[in-house]
Amino acid sequence: MNPVDETTSFGPVVSAGWLAEHVSDPGLVVADVRWYLDDRHGRDAYDAGHIPGAVFVDLDTDLAAPPSFHGGRHPLPDPVEFASKMSQLGIGDTSRVVVYDDVGGAIAARMWWMLDACGVAAAVLDGGVAAWTGELSTEAAEPVRAWFTVIPWPAERLATADEVEQLRHGEAVVLDARDSERYAHGSAIDPRPGHVPGAVSAPFARNLSGGRLKPPEVLRARYESLGVGAKPAVVYCGSGVTACHDLLAMRRAGLGNGRLFVGSWSAWGADTERPTETGTDPSPGSGVDDDGGPDSGGRH
């Protein structure tokens, strides 16, 4: 499979230049998915200035169900509720949706993955809101309700904790999209230190250069060096959000669809009957950026 040619197809990534030319196209919806782990609020950022016409999408209430023991911090919402929320936002079956944030697509990729899994055409704005060269708007969008068909989350795009337990023994490459320090030792937000035993460190931040996705051929070389392609891939992170960035990068690289472990470490680590492992990953291409320095990001 060849890397995606974004000049002839829509998604999984579009440039700010493409969006500027098509922002007024019928059926195109722009979605602002900014979200922060600290005291900042995405809605405040949206109100202060967003791409004109963009709707605001809240990660916690629009793209996730309430936290749970087995589902983790950001479980997938019920398909009926998700369809209803998308409809209210003006997103329907025939829409084309461009999603953006201000952290290299780390949050926007979650919405991209969810829409893609439902068969709705979606793309992440490369470089996010910072790449937009036009004026920003402070006027909230008033979307027209659209028809979004209720579709069960496709099992082939997902992996449960039990499936990860089975697959980690060699049937698939299990990738950890968190930063290498969290992979090795954990952080205050994690229920336990460490990672899924046998998982390969694949920090999502290494997909980026200057806040934008690296070229398809570079991403392809990265993921192939981690074992993707030779085996199917399952990806997790802290709570099933930034793992979608790895899935986005793999699609961008022409490596097809991996599977998302939605509960991720927030579910696996909370279950004390699940095994854990600590320490750095000796796999090629893991843990450092292209300049030889430590990676960053991956707190979700």
Secondary structure, DSSP 8 states (H G I E B T S, - for coil): -----TTTS--SEE-HHHHHHHTTSTTEEEEE----SSS--HHHHHHH-BSTT-EE--HHHHS----BTTTBSS----HHHHHHHHHHTT--TT-EEEEE-SSTTTTHHHHHHHHHHTT-EEEEETTGGGG--S--B-S---------------GGGB--HHHHHHHTTTTSEEEE-S-HHHHHH--TTSSSSSB-TT-EE--GGGGEETTEE--HHHHHHHHHHTTBTTB-EEEE-SSSSTHHHHHHHHHHTT----EE-SSHHHHHTT-TTS--B-S---STT-SB-TTSSB------
